[in-house]
Structures are given as structure tokens and as C-alpha cells.
């Protein structure tokens, strides 16, 4: 995987997603984020890592707009200011993160035995906690959130 760190945009796929977002008209950016999250949630079987990486990036953008969320400050994230996203994207982002850490997710498998796997899991857990501070994550994961 073209990954250099554990952050939501510290991989080729999410960085490319951020670039695409910057190239998308502002009135269509929310649609792109929604489609990215939906793709991760609606995949019927195995979630490929590139879709998972994009979904984590999209979820991080939603989390950045929530109380307690960290602004995206990496040079690999979107360079342009984003619109305020609709509130209904928040639960969709939670679903996408749950899908990314599920047993049938390639991204979760890749990080399971990686040396920085615990740090990656912690970064996903932090995003999840910002997006759903009072919820319990789904049970079918490769690790506890």
C-alpha cells in the first residue's frame, strides 16, 4: 500500500481523493463526499483498501466540522476550504468507519499485523468518537474501537 503514516490522508488513495475534491466545483463537493461514504457502506462483500482509504478521508472531513474535531492540516488533504456539510453525513461517516474496520475489509486486514497498526486503530477510534460520541461501535471488527 502507498501509505506513509496513519493519518486519514497519509496514503495515495486518500491524497488522490483530496485532490479530486479540490478539483470539484464547491457546490458538488458534498455530493462527492457522500458518494465516497456510500460506496464504502454499500459494498456487498469485501471492501477493497482503496475504497476504505477514501472513506476514512471523507469521514475525517466530516469529523473536522464537528465539535472536538481536528482540522485537516496535512499537505495531502484538501487545499481549498470546503462547504459546511449536511448533518446527515455524520451517521453515514460512522457507518463507513464501522465498515472499514469490519472483518471483510482489506484495509483492516492490512493494518492488523502492521507495526503501526495500533496507531492506525487509535486514529480510527478517535474519528469514530468525534462522529458518534455516545454510540457503541459495531461488534464484527478485527479490533475494538
Secondary structure, DSSP 8 states (H G I E B T S, - for coil): --B-SSSTTSBHHHHHHHHHHHHS-HHHHHHHHHHHHHHHHH-SS-B-HHHHHHHHHHHHHHHHTSTT-----STTS-SS------THHHHHHHHHHHHHTBTTBHHHHHHHSSTTHHHHHHHHHHHHHHH-TT----S-BSS--
